[in-house]
Amino acid sequence: MGRLRFLTAGESHGPALAATVEGIPAGLPLTAGEIAVDLARRQRGYGRGARSTSIEQDRAEILSGVRHGLTLGSPILLLIRNRDWVNWTRVMQVEPLTDEQAAELAAMAAGGDKKATPITHLRAGHADLAGATKYGFDDVRNVLERASARETAARVAAGAVARSLLRHVGIDVWSFTAEVAGVAYDRAGATRTREESEDSPLRCPDADAEERMIARIDEARAAGDTAGGVFEVIATGVPIGLGSHVHWDRRLDAALSGAVMSIPIVKGVEFGLGFEQTRRFGSAVMDVIEGRDGAGEWSRQTNNAGGLEGGISNGQPIVVRGAVKPISTLPRPLPSADLVTGRPVEKGHYERSDICVVPATGVVAEAMVCLTLADFVLDKFGGDSLAELTDNLARHRERIAKGPISATSAVSTVSTVSAAPGRAAITGAAPAEGE
């Protein structure tokens, strides 16, 4: 990231999660209540487990960067306390264990307390084996606590800050569940409004498809299995010109892909038609440009490109889809192997698990899209205050509405600017003799 940066910290069963967001301009209205909305959305959805629906009720505290409801331009520090920490204080304590505490922990493990027992039975599909091997751990707990999807709560909190910024520049980001376990929504049957979709069990705009999706989740639950699917994120109001074609690391599509792909459970990302484009001829894929209307807005017949061409936003809605794999922690664990002995074991580790998290993953993806778009907005339009940023963006939209300015006319315009006293005009001419 460039102008906007964020970092998260914290373990799944530690005392808290934290996020630092740097680069938000001064003067942006922001409250903990706004952030709480997205945190609550992340915890809902048919197929979630007990921790998301009853144990944790996430709320972020704003500890810095905001005064009297307005951002200061300084780093924003967010803290989400883990309510379940009270049950993990000895297992996850930060300070070294005393002899008495070590004996207490050993007694807990000997008594059958799974929390206190070192984890060596590996889970396929998790970071268990790769992470423990990379860092030299003999207890998978040291890996899974950070690799856990619990970390995404901090991302959603940071994303809510970015969402607030985007809202003030006319950009809106939303997601919905498009598919679960092979049951896909029908665009023609997507009759629910956005509000109705948000209130539905799976955040799906197609009620009939949602019923069949729920049936598939129930089938997975009964079999001790899990279910994946597909979410779709749509960003509207994005101006033409975010990103660039000139370098790989300035392309907006590349940044969005990386951001969404960084979500642990996501295994594929596509824009617009995505892989469907490979099954059609070019004439059935390209978005025909119809021209500009009286307000200077460009229109097209379709949006198969998903709002991105040449790594640049083209003014149409940005459409991103992500493939969510089935959760790796299975209620009926698969056969596995032991980290320490390397020998086969009857089953991998099981602590607790959701059955399906596609709706929640869509909310996390919204956060990553918001953070990425906010970064590119700030990179292009700058501004140390919200007022400066919105003014710069308004001028950009005005220029686009008027059409392109040729290099010749631009130079001509600049050359008419009067020079400061004692200096040559900004025309490229050499200074007068004696200057």
Buried (B, 14 or more C-beta within 10 A) or exposed (E): BEBBBBEBBBBBBBBBBBBBBBBBBBBBEBEBEBBBEBBBBBBBBBBBBEBBEEEBEBBBBBEEBBEEEBBBBEBBBBBBBBEBBEEBEBBBEEEEEEEEEEEBBEEBBEEEEEBBBEBBBBBBBBBBBEBBEEEEBEBBBBBBBBBBBBBBBBBBBBBBBBBBBBBBBBBBBBBBBBBBBEBBBEEEEBEBEEEEBBEBBBBBBBBEBBEBBBEBBBEBBEEEBBBBBBBBBBBBBBBBBBBBEEEEEBBBBBBBBEBBBEBBBBEBBBBBBBEEBEEEEEEEBBBEEEEEEEEEEBEBEEBBBBBBBEBBBBBBBBBBBBBBBBBBBBBEBEEBBEBEEEEEBEEBBBBEBBBBBBBBBBBBBBBBBBBBBBBBBBBBBEBEBBEBBBEBBEEBBEEBBEEEEEEEEEEEEEEEEEEEEEEEEBEEEEEEEEE
